[in-house]
Amino acid sequence: MKTYRGITIGSGHFAYIQMDAWAEVKGAEIVGIVSRSLGSAQKLADQYKIPHVGTDIISMIEEVKPDFVDICTPPDSHLFYAKIAADHGIPILCQKPVAPSQEESKLLVQYCKDKQVPVMINENWRWQGWYREIKRIMESGILGTLFHVYFAMRPGDGYGDSPYPLQPYFKDMEKFLLFETGVHWFDTFRFLFGNIENVYCQTRTWNPIVKGEDSAIVQFDFSNGMTGIYDANRVTYMETVRSNAYGWMTLEGEKGKLRLDLDGRIFFTLRDGVEQEHQYEMPTGWKGGCAVATQQHFIDCLDSGTVFETEGEQYLVSQEIVYACYESAKTKCAIHVG
Ligand SMILES: NC(=O)c1ccc[n+]([C@@H]2O[C@H](COP(=O)([O-])OP(=O)(O)OC[C@H]3O[C@@H](n4cnc5c(N)ncnc54)[C@H](O)[C@@H]3O)[C@@H](O)[C@H]2O)c1
């Protein structure tokens, strides 16, 4: 495989996780950093020994002629950078959420499509090692027909006067938990269980200094007949803050049930049996190796010409669920998604 040379745009919290992962990805190399602040771009470049640093994407593209861009800025600048990359015919890896609204997200995806430039949304949750393993367990048939999934999301990082120390901008977001965080689960549930037809959602804001919702309960109706619940609260006290899996999950089936623990361990109980731990090799690295796996998938697909799992149009479907949840919370009615 050739080595694909990329520019990372943005030098904040997640750019560091992204850069750690790029160091592990086969066939990729980041050669330039572009960010709004030259100082923070330089700091990131110094840490990871990246040769080119700047604040202007067009001159950086002309200088290094990259094979891809890795957009890691807040959603309000994704369209701006995606258009420039698409105009230059450069494939795009773009952070979630795609844009501040679904309309702008559609514009971004359509713009890239019109220019025939591949765009993958950097949705890494579905790549957490435990979800890949759970998918394998489900497909083995050991649990039989699946009835119900329940996820309790409890990162425990949203309490008090200084919530979300790693991402303090969270507290100022008008739409927060569903838009920023819940979308990871909506996409992962689609990966594991397929199409979501209807949602019913309730939201709350428990921390008074947070603008958007910091708690939500969503009930799902899947096309395969399953039901599901995403029960999220970032304020509840947790002994382990921001645990590996951010919470715990139970999956119930006809022949048995499965439990994902806070740390990514998987347990299952077959009918008439007792709970046992499922042994598997949990990938190392951030959150079950998901950043490396996502970025490797991007590079592998560029190289083989395969469609990304979270290519733009597919990911818009996951985002559609976010907006259906807001609509449901507002109207107190179940909303049909598709
Ligand atoms: N996939 C994940 O697991 C995950 C986790 C955290 C964040 N994110 C996403 O990553 C993106 C960045 O989040 P973050 O936490 O790193 O934010 P951040 O605020 O910590 O960093 C953003 C960076 O972008 C730069 N920036 C802002 N506007 C810019 C512009 N117009 N042009 C150039 N640079 C600009 C800032 O200077 C900063 O360096 C967001 O879309 C966020 O949702 C994804």
PDBQT file of the ligand as one rigid body, heavy atoms in Angstrom, charges set to zero:
ROOT
HETATM    1  N1  LIG A 401     -15.244  11.175  17.424  1.00  0.00    +0.000 N 
HETATM    2  C1  LIG A 401     -15.088  11.457  18.710  1.00  0.00    +0.000 C 
HETATM    3  O1  LIG A 401     -15.034  10.570  19.526  1.00  0.00    +0.000 OA
HETATM    4  C2  LIG A 401     -14.955  12.887  19.114  1.00  0.00    +0.000 A 
HETATM    5  C3  LIG A 401     -14.567  13.220  20.421  1.00  0.00    +0.000 A 
HETATM    6  C4  LIG A 401     -14.399  14.580  20.735  1.00  0.00    +0.000 A 
HETATM    7  C5  LIG A 401     -14.634  15.542  19.777  1.00  0.00    +0.000 A 
HETATM    8  N2  LIG A 401     -15.058  15.189  18.532  1.00  0.00    +0.000 N 
HETATM    9  C6  LIG A 401     -15.329  16.170  17.491  1.00  0.00    +0.000 C 
HETATM   10  O2  LIG A 401     -14.118  16.748  17.043  1.00  0.00    +0.000 OA
HETATM   11  C7  LIG A 401     -14.336  18.103  16.661  1.00  0.00    +0.000 C 
HETATM   12  C8  LIG A 401     -13.363  18.978  17.466  1.00  0.00    +0.000 C 
HETATM   13  O3  LIG A 401     -13.630  18.821  18.844  1.00  0.00    +0.000 OA
HETATM   14  P1  LIG A 401     -12.536  19.203  19.960  1.00  0.00    +0.000 P 
HETATM   15  O4  LIG A 401     -13.058  18.643  21.235  1.00  0.00    +0.000 OA
HETATM   16  O5  LIG A 401     -11.163  18.856  19.507  1.00  0.00    +0.000 OA
HETATM   17  O6  LIG A 401     -12.715  20.797  19.995  1.00  0.00    +0.000 OA
HETATM   18  P2  LIG A 401     -11.673  21.870  20.555  1.00  0.00    +0.000 P 
HETATM   19  O7  LIG A 401     -12.437  23.127  20.752  1.00  0.00    +0.000 OA
HETATM   20  O8  LIG A 401     -10.891  21.306  21.691  1.00  0.00    +0.000 OA
HETATM   21  O9  LIG A 401     -10.655  22.055  19.340  1.00  0.00    +0.000 OA
HETATM   22  C9  LIG A 401     -11.043  22.634  18.114  1.00  0.00    +0.000 C 
HETATM   23  C10 LIG A 401      -9.788  23.080  17.367  1.00  0.00    +0.000 C 
HETATM   24  O10 LIG A 401     -10.199  23.638  16.112  1.00  0.00    +0.000 OA
HETATM   25  C11 LIG A 401      -9.624  24.944  15.967  1.00  0.00    +0.000 C 
HETATM   26  N3  LIG A 401     -10.570  25.733  15.177  1.00  0.00    +0.000 N 
HETATM   27  C12 LIG A 401     -11.799  26.180  15.535  1.00  0.00    +0.000 A 
HETATM   28  N4  LIG A 401     -12.384  26.818  14.498  1.00  0.00    +0.000 NA
HETATM   29  C13 LIG A 401     -11.504  26.779  13.480  1.00  0.00    +0.000 A 
HETATM   30  C14 LIG A 401     -11.506  27.265  12.155  1.00  0.00    +0.000 A 
HETATM   31  N5  LIG A 401     -12.558  27.903  11.661  1.00  0.00    +0.000 N 
HETATM   32  N6  LIG A 401     -10.418  27.044  11.386  1.00  0.00    +0.000 NA
HETATM   33  C15 LIG A 401      -9.335  26.372  11.875  1.00  0.00    +0.000 A 
HETATM   34  N7  LIG A 401      -9.266  25.900  13.127  1.00  0.00    +0.000 NA
HETATM   35  C16 LIG A 401     -10.337  26.093  13.915  1.00  0.00    +0.000 A 
HETATM   36  C17 LIG A 401      -9.452  25.458  17.380  1.00  0.00    +0.000 C 
HETATM   37  O11 LIG A 401      -8.473  26.491  17.413  1.00  0.00    +0.000 OA
HETATM   38  C18 LIG A 401      -8.994  24.180  18.088  1.00  0.00    +0.000 C 
HETATM   39  O12 LIG A 401      -7.630  23.959  17.838  1.00  0.00    +0.000 OA
HETATM   40  C19 LIG A 401     -15.806  18.388  16.935  1.00  0.00    +0.000 C 
HETATM   41  O13 LIG A 401     -16.544  18.209  15.747  1.00  0.00    +0.000 OA
HETATM   42  C20 LIG A 401     -16.183  17.324  17.964  1.00  0.00    +0.000 C 
HETATM   43  O14 LIG A 401     -17.559  16.970  17.961  1.00  0.00    +0.000 OA
HETATM   44  C21 LIG A 401     -15.181  13.878  18.192  1.00  0.00    +0.000 A 
ENDROOT
TORSDOF 0
